[in-house]
Amino acid sequence: MTTMLDLLKSASGLLALLAAVAGLVGGWFVMRTKADSNERRVSALEDRAARIEKEAADFRIEVARSYVPHDKLREVEERLARRMDAIDTAIREGHRALMELLSRRGA
């Protein structure tokens, strides 16, 4: 009877050992699969971050090219206002002169 009991104990021990090894192998496989998946996701995110950084750098360059300092913009605005005032004055004087001419001919 002892030999049968020893045999059952050793068989159940062997089965427990095989189950533990199978669990370890299965766990390693699952972890390796998740690690591979995570590595692909990290690589894709790194590529996306690099594209966004390049787009941001290109945008900064474009802004720098078209940037006009506030004082330069004010100078242009003042120059345009002076020119528009001169045009307004010329139109008013031309209108006044025309009205004078017409009133002299009509009188």
C-alpha positions in Angstrom: 0.0 0.0 0.0 2.8 2.3 0.7 4.2 1.9 -2.8 0.8 2.8 -4.3 0.5 5.8 -2.0 4.0 6.9 -2.9 3.3 6.4 -6.6 0.1 8.6 -6.3 2.0 11.2 -4.4 4.8 11.3 -6.9 2.3 11.3 -9.8 0.3 14.2 -8.3 3.6 16.0 -7.6 4.6 15.5 -11.2 1.2 16.7 -12.5 1.5 19.8 -10.2 5.0 20.4 -11.5 3.8 20.1 -15.1 0.9 22.4 -14.5 3.2 25.0 -12.9 5.6 24.7 -15.9 2.7 25.0 -18.4 1.4 28.1 -16.4 4.9 29.7 -16.6 5.2 29.0 -20.3 1.7 30.3 -20.9 2.3 33.4 -18.8 5.6 34.1 -20.6 3.8 33.8 -23.9 1.0 36.2 -22.9 3.5 38.7 -21.5 5.7 38.4 -24.6 2.7 39.0 -26.9 1.6 42.0 -24.8 5.2 43.4 -24.8 5.4 43.0 -28.6 2.1 44.8 -29.0 3.2 47.6 -26.6 6.5 48.0 -28.5 4.5 48.4 -31.8 2.2 51.0 -30.2 5.2 52.9 -28.7 6.9 52.9 -32.1 3.8 54.2 -33.7 3.4 57.0 -31.1 7.1 57.9 -31.5 6.6 58.3 -35.2 3.5 60.4 -34.7 5.3 62.6 -32.1 8.2 63.1 -34.6 5.7 64.1 -37.3 4.0 66.6 -35.0 7.3 68.0 -33.9 8.2 68.6 -37.6 4.9 70.2 -38.3 5.3 72.5 -35.3 8.8 73.5 -36.4 7.5 74.2 -40.0 4.7 76.3 -38.5 7.1 78.3 -36.4 9.2 79.0 -39.5 6.1 80.1 -41.4 5.1 82.4 -38.5 8.6 83.8 -38.4 8.5 84.5 -42.1 5.1 86.3 -42.0 5.5 88.0 -38.6 5.2 91.8 -38.7 6.3 93.7 -35.6 3.6 95.9 -34.0 5.5 99.1 -34.6 6.0 98.3 -38.3 2.3 97.6 -38.7 1.5 100.9 -37.0 3.8 102.7 -39.4 2.0 101.2 -42.4 -1.4 102.1 -40.9 -0.3 105.7 -40.4 1.1 106.0 -43.9 -2.1 104.6 -45.4 -4.2 107.0 -43.3 -2.2 110.0 -44.5 -2.6 108.9 -48.1 -6.3 108.3 -47.7 -6.6 111.8 -46.2 -4.7 113.3 -49.1 -7.0 111.5 -51.6 -10.1 112.7 -49.6 -8.8 116.3 -49.8 -8.1 116.0 -53.5 -11.6 114.7 -54.2 -13.2 117.4 -52.1 -11.1 120.1 -53.8 -11.9 118.7 -57.2 -15.6 118.6 -56.4 -15.5 122.2 -55.1 -13.7 123.4 -58.2 -16.2 121.6 -60.5 -19.1 123.1 -58.6 -17.6 126.6 -58.9 -17.1 126.1 -62.6 -20.6 124.9 -63.2 -22.1 127.7 -61.1 -20.1 130.3 -63.2 -21.3 128.9 -66.5 -24.9 128.7 -65.3 -25.1 132.2 -64.0 
